Amino acid sequence: MQITVNDQPHELPEACTVTDLLTRLQVPGTRVAVEVNRQLVRRAEHPTAQLRPGDRIEVVTLVGGG
């Protein structure tokens, strides 16, 4: 299926979750915020949040510092 991640097209297998996407992108599940179609997906929901063709996903990594 075709989705868009941070304005870049990506091809994923069907039945992919937010956790599956983060694994494919090699992004650790901690210190990350994910929006699907402008709706924040809580970290506890990442394993069950199913992605659908045409979804627009924003993945933002959180960086600490001073």
PATIMI-275594 format. One line per field, with one value per residue: x, y, z of N, C-alpha, C, O in turn. Coordinates in pm, whole numbers, plus 32768, in hexadecimal, padded with zeros to 4 digits. Layout:
nc1	[X:...]
nc2	[Y:...]
nc3	[Z:...]
cac1	[X:...]
cac2	[Y:...]
cac3	[Z:...]
cc1	[X:...]
cc2	[Y:...]
cc3	[Z:...]
oc1	[X:...]
oc2	[Y:...]
oc3	[Z:...]
END
This chain:
nc1	[8054:8026:80A3:80DC:81F3:826A:825A:82C6:82A4:8253:8262:81AE:816C:8023:7F49:7FE4:806C:8098:8174:81F5:823A:82ED:83B9:840D:846E:8541:852F:853B:843C:841F:842B:83AE:82B9:8187:80AE:7F86:7EE1:7EC0:7E74:7ED7:7F81:7F82:8097:8062:7FA5:8026:806E:7F77:7F01:7E8E:7F08:7E96:7E65:7ECF:7EE6:7F6A:8088:8134:8269:8316:843F:84A5:858B:8663:870C:87DF]
nc2	[7F8A:80E6:81F8:8337:83BC:84B0:8563:84C7:83C5:8272:8111:800D:7EC9:7E30:7E42:7EC8:7F56:807A:8045:7F82:8025:80DE:802E:7FDC:80CE:80E9:8176:81B4:8157:81F4:8344:83C1:8459:8419:8463:8412:8463:8564:8531:84F2:83D0:830F:8286:818F:812B:80F3:7FE2:7F79:802A:8036:8071:810B:8101:822A:82C2:83D6:840E:849A:8498:84E9:8512:852F:8601:8630:872C:884B]
nc3	[8000:7FCB:807B:811B:81B6:827E:81A4:80D8:7FE9:8037:801D:80A7:813A:8140:8260:8326:844C:8522:85C5:8524:844A:84C3:8507:8407:83AC:8450:853F:8690:877B:885B:88CE:87F3:8726:8687:8583:84DB:83C4:842E:8533:8676:86D9:87EC:88A4:8921:8878:878C:8741:86EE:8642:850D:83C7:8298:8132:8093:8178:8231:82D8:83E7:847B:8592:8634:8783:881F:8924:89E2:8A1D]
cac1	[8000:806F:8089:813B:8232:82B6:8253:830C:8256:8289:8214:81AC:8111:7F9F:7F40:8059:804B:80F7:81EE:8237:8275:8363:8422:8440:84B9:85AC:851B:8512:83B5:8423:8450:8379:822B:8153:8029:7F4F:7E78:7EB8:7E44:7F43:7F70:7FCA:80F9:8021:7F53:807B:8068:7EF4:7ED3:7E9F:7F16:7E44:7E98:7EB5:7EFE:7FD8:80C2:81A3:82B9:836F:8490:84B9:8617:867A:8789:87D5]
cac2	[8000:8164:825D:83A6:83D0:852E:8595:846D:834B:81F2:8099:7FB1:7E57:7E40:7E21:7F00:7FAD:80E5:8003:7F48:8093:8111:7FC8:7FE4:814C:80E0:81E0:8179:817C:8256:83CC:83DB:847B:83EE:848E:83D4:84BC:85D5:8504:84B9:8344:82FA:821B:8111:80FE:80D7:7F56:7F55:8090:8006:80D5:80EF:8143:82B9:8308:8436:83FB:84F0:845D:854F:84E0:8592:8608:8681:8777:88CB]
cac3	[8000:7FC0:80E1:8119:8238:827D:811A:807C:7FD1:8066:7FFD:8119:8129:817E:82EF:8369:84BC:853B:85F4:84AF:83FD:850B:84F8:837D:83A1:84B2:85A1:8710:87A4:88C6:88A4:876D:871D:8606:855C:8464:8392:848C:85B5:86C4:8700:886A:889D:8949:8807:8717:8711:86B9:85E3:8484:835E:8222:80BA:8087:81F6:8239:835C:8411:84E5:85CA:86A2:87EB:8844:899C:89E3:8A5F]
cc1	[8059:8042:80EF:816E:828A:82C7:829F:82B7:829F:822A:8220:8154:808A:7FA8:7FBC:802A:80B2:817C:823C:827D:82F4:83D7:8460:8495:8531:85A9:84F1:848A:83B0:8452:8426:82E5:81FD:80C6:8001:7ED8:7E56:7E7D:7EB8:7F20:7FC4:8026:80BC:7FCE:7FA4:806E:7FE2:7EBE:7EF3:7EA9:7EC5:7E80:7E70:7ECB:7F74:800B:8132:81E7:831D:83BB:84AC:854B:8622:86FD:8776:880C]
cc2	[807C:81C1:82CC:83BB:844C:8561:8542:83EF:82CF:8183:803A:7F39:7E77:7E18:7E4D:7F5D:801D:80A9:7FC5:7FB4:80C6:80AF:7FD0:8062:8150:8155:819E:81AD:81DF:82DC:83EB:83FD:8457:8424:8442:8429:8529:85B1:84C1:842A:832F:8281:8193:80D7:80D9:8046:7F31:7FB8:8065:807B:80A9:8136:81D6:8307:8366:8433:8460:84AC:84C5:8510:8551:858B:8662:86CB:87FD:893B]
cc3	[8000:8031:80D0:81A6:822F:81ED:80B4:8067:8001:803E:8073:80F7:816A:8211:833B:83D9:84C9:856D:8580:845D:8441:8501:846D:8369:83FE:8513:8624:873B:8817:888E:8814:8779:8691:85F5:84DF:843B:83F7:8514:85FE:86EB:877E:885E:88C1:88D7:878C:86E7:86D0:8652:8554:8422:82E5:81A8:80B7:8108:81E9:82C9:8371:8487:8512:863C:8703:8819:88BE:8992:8A22:8A10]
oc1	[80CA:7FCB:814C:8120:82E9:8336:82B8:8286:8319:81B0:828F:80FC:8081:8005:7FF5:7FCB:8117:81E7:82B6:82EE:835A:844A:84DA:84F7:857F:8610:848D:8468:8346:8498:8471:829D:8243:8070:8051:7E77:7DE2:7E59:7EF4:7EB1:803E:8007:80DF:7FB2:7F6C:8064:7FDD:7E59:7F66:7E5D:7EB2:7EC6:7DFE:7EC3:7FD5:7FC1:8183:81A6:836E:837F:84C5:8580:85F0:8753:870B:8809]
oc2	[8079:81D8:82C1:83CB:8450:8585:8570:83B5:82C4:8195:801A:7F43:7ECD:7DD2:7E00:7FAA:801E:80D6:7FD1:7FA1:80D8:80D8:7FCB:8060:81AF:8190:8156:8220:8218:82E1:8426:83C4:8472:8414:8433:8436:8546:860A:8462:840D:833C:8221:812E:805F:80A4:802F:7ED2:7F9D:806E:80DB:8031:819A:81F9:8382:834A:8452:8479:848B:84F5:84DE:85C3:8520:86D3:86A8:881E:89AD]
oc3	[8031:8044:8080:8204:81E0:81C4:8045:80C8:7FF4:803D:809E:80A2:81C1:8239:8387:83C7:8482:8544:857A:8430:83FF:84F5:8460:831E:83FB:8536:8626:8722:8832:8828:87C7:87CC:862F:864C:8483:8485:8412:8561:85CC:8718:877A:8816:8884:88D6:872C:866E:8682:8611:8528:842B:82CE:81B6:80D5:8108:81A2:8327:8318:84EA:84C3:869B:86DC:8836:88BD:8941:8A55:8A3D]
END
